[in-house]
Amino acid sequence: MEFSISLIKAIIAIFVMIAIGFFLGRKKFFTQSDSAVMSKIALYIACPCIIFKGFMIEYQTERIMGLGMVALGCLIAMSLFALGGRLLGKTLHFSAIDQASLMFTNCGNLLIPILSAVMGDIAVFYLAAYIAIHQIIFFTYGVILLQGKDQVNLNKIITNPNIIASILGLIYFFVNGLVTPIVFPAAITNAITNFGNLLTPLFMLVLGIGLGYSDLKEAFTNKGAFLVCLFRLIVFPLALIAILAITRIPAISEVTKDAMFIIVMAGSAPSAATVIGYAALIGADVKRAGAVNVLTTVLCIVTIPIMTIIYTTLFM
């Protein structure tokens, strides 16, 4: 319960920053162009730095096992999300945008500050595996799903800053632990740490400003978007927890407990803003994607703590 309370406090702190961004956006203190600049700083500098820093931890064999479990768990979870989306497409006529919003979550910029606040660098270490696989699946299966044709953008995968940071971090982790210690000058270590520390305030301001400029009335009156939110924030995360409760994987060890918690949290996160961007790029239903993103982002302040309490009650 203490862990759940700590996580809830971290989430509240995050949403206070989002609320400040929302106020600044509503009052037009920052334009959407200003938000775009901050978003680029977060994406291309802050997030890669905090991911790389997550690999600057002591080499331990069990951590490799945990990383592998997160990677495998990500593949299984996203396969289940894809299958669930397909079934909902046939039964409830969910569009490709709805299915992508169900499958792809904001597992990076939102979860990194929340989980690192209560778990430390090990959370970022494990999340890096999820983020890398998540991005690869988005720019392969996700693009095919949204476009309705087989056209994969490998360049987006190769040049993705988070994937690059994960690969470099993984190389550093293995070389530093198995070959020879790597000691960066203090100036470089401090620069990586300080740039990484920018992620939380920058991205929360960006998220808040985006909400400030969005049409909240339209989002909250979109009944179809609410149905998508129900599955994204409640049904799918509960399905993951149910599978873990049946298989008892988290009970194997402390490592599996932490690794599976990362999977559940990533699966409980709001829909990815990347879906909106790609919908705009291909001329798809941007309003629907935006409505789902706004609703899941606002409502996850309630649902993520609920999923945390359920998980910790069962396994911690």
N, C-alpha and C positions, 0 to 999 in steps of 0.2 A: 504493500500500500504506500509505503514511503517513496518508492520509486515512482509510482503513479502520480503522487502529489508533486514531486519534483518536476516530472514531465509536464503536468498541467500548468505549473508555475512558468515553465519555459514557454509553453504555448501562449499563455496569457501575455507574457512580455513581448513575444513576437507579434501578436495581434494588436497590442498597444502601438507598436511601430507602424503597422499597417493602417491603423485608425488615424495616426498623424499624417501619413501619406494621403489617405482618403480626404482628410480635411484640406490639406494643401492643394490637392487636385481639384476639389470642389470649388475652392476659393480662387483657383487659377494662379496660385503662387508659382506653380511649375506647369509648363506646357507639356504636351505629349512628346514634343521634340526633346525637351530636357530629360524626360523619362527614358527616351530611347538611348540617349547618351549614357545615362546611369546604368541602363540595362546592359549596354555593351561593355562597360567597365566591369560589371559583375560577372558577365559571361566569359569575357576574354582574359580577365586578370584575376579577379578575386576568387571565383570558383575553382579555376585550375590550381591556384596557389593553395587553397585550403584542402583540395583533394591530394595534391602532392605532399603536403604537410602530414596528411593522414597516414602516409606510408613511412614517415620518418619516426617509426616506433621500433622497439626491440624485436628482433627476429625470433619467432617461436613457431615450432612445428604445428601446434594446435591452431595458431592463427591462419596458417595456410589451409588447414582443414576447414576452418570457419569461412574463409574467403571462397573456397570451392563450394561449400554448402550454400552460401548466398548466391553464387553464380547459378548453381543447379536449381535452387529454389526460385530464382528469378525466371528461369526458362519454364519451369513447371507452372508458376503462378500466371505468367503472361500467356501461356498456352491455354490455361483454364479461362482466363479473361477473354481470349480470342474466341474460344469455343462458346462461352456464355454469350458473347456479343453476337455470334452467328445465330445461335438459337433464338435470341431476342429479336434479331432481324427478321426471322421467319415467323415468330409467334406474335410479337408486338410491333412488328414493322419498324424496328429501329433502323435509322439510316446509317450510311457509312460513317458520317460525322459522329453519330451517337455511339457507334461501336468503337470508334477510335478514342472517343472521350472516356469510354468505359475501360479501355485497355491501357491507355498511356496516362501516367500520373506525373504530378509535379514532385518527383522523388528526389530531386537534387536541391535546388535553391531553397525550397521550403523546409525540407527535412534535415538538411545538414546542420543548420543552426539549432534546430529543436533537439535533435538527438545528440549532437556533440556537447550540448549544455549539460546533459545528464549522464552521458556515457563516455565523453572524452574523444580522443583521436581514434579509438578503435571503431567508433560508429562511422566515422568518415572512411576509415580503411575498408570496412565491409560495404558501406554504401557505394564506394567507388566501383565495385564489381557489378552491383545492381545497375548503376547509372550507365556504365559502359555497354552492358548487354541491352538495356532498355533503349539506348540511342541506336544501337545497331538494328534492333528489331523495328524501331520506328521508321528508319530510313530504308528498310527493305519491305517487310510485310505491311507496315503502316502506310507507306507511300502507295503500295499496290492496292490496299484496301480503299484509300481515299480517291485514288485516280481511276480505279476500276480496270487497270491494265498493268501488265508486267513491265515496269520501268523503274529500276533501282538506281538511286543516286549515290554511287560509291564515294564520290568526292566529298559529300556531306559527312560520311562516316570517317574518312581518312583525315579530314581537316577539323573535325569536331574537337574543340579545345579540352573538353572534359575527358574524352577518350585518350587524347594525346597525354594529358596529365596523368591519367590512370596507368598508361603503358610506361611512361618515364618513372612514375612512382613505384611500379612493380619491379622494374629493373633495379632501381635504387635499393629497394627492400631486400631483394635476393643478393645483390652484389655486396651490400653493406653487411648482411647477415652471414653469407656463406663464403665470400671470396676475400674481401678486405674492407676494413672499416672506412667509411667515407665521412669525412668531417668538413662541412662547409665553413667558410669564414663566418664570423658572427654577423657581419653586415648582410650577407646573403640570407642567412637563416632568419634574421630579424625582418628583412624585406618580405620574405615569403610569408612569415607570420602576420605581419602588419597588413599586407595586401589581402591575405585571407580573412582577416578580421573585418574588412570592409564589406564582405558578402552580406552579412545579416542586415545592417542598416540600409545598405544600398538596395538590395532586392526587396525588402519590406516596403521601402518608400516607393519603389517602382510598382509593386503590387497594389499599394494603397492609392497611388496616383491613377493607375489604370482603372481601379474601381470607382474613383472619384469622377472620371470622365465617362464611365459606362452608364447605360440606361438601366438602373436598378429596378425601376417599375416594370419594364418590359421583361427583365430576367425573372422577377418574382411572380409574374402573371403568366409565365410560359409553363403550362401544365405538363407538356411533353418533356421539357427540361427537368422538371421536378422528378419525373419517373426515372429518367436517366440517373439523376442524383441519388435516388433511392438505391439503385443497384450499385453505383460507383462507391458510395460512402458507407453503405450498410450491408447489403446482400453479399457482395463479393468479398469484403473483409471478413464477414462472419463465416463464409464458406471456407476461406483459408484457415481460420481459427478452428473450425470444425474438423478439417482434414488433419491438422496438427494434433488436435485432441484425440482423434482416433488412432493416429500413427504413433503418438507420444514421442515424436522426434525431439522436441525441446527438452524432454526429460533425460536425454542421453548424457548430456554434460553441460557445463556452464557455457562452453563455446557454442554448442548447438542452440542453447537457449537464447543467447545474444543474436546469433545469425538468423534464427527464425523470427525473432522480434523485429529485426530489420525488414524481413520480407513482409510481415504483417503491416508494419508502419508504411512501407512503400506502397502496399496494396490498399491502404486506407487513405492515402493522400488525395487531394483534389485533382481534377483532370488537368492534363498538361496544356500550358499556353501554346506549345508548339502546334497543337491541333488547329488553333485559331489561325496562326501564321500560315500554315500550309493550306488551310481552307481558303484563305484570301488569295493565296498564290494560284490556286487552280480554279477559282471562281465558284467554290462550293458554298454551303449555307453558313456564312460567317456568323450571322446573328444567333443561330442555334448553338454553334460552338462557343460563342461568347457567353450566352446565357448559362450554359452548363458550367463553364469555367467560373463565372461569377458566383453562381449558386453553390458549387462544391467548395470554392475557396472560403465563402462566408460560413457555410454550414459545418465545415470540417473542424471548426473551433469547438463544436459540441461532439461530433462523432469520433474524432481521433482520441480524445480522452476516454470515451466509452470503450473503444477497442483496446486501449491501453489497460484499462481496469480489468476487462475480461481476460486479456492475455496474462497479466501479472497474477490475477486470482487463480488461474488454471495452472500456471507454470512457474511462478516465482515465490 
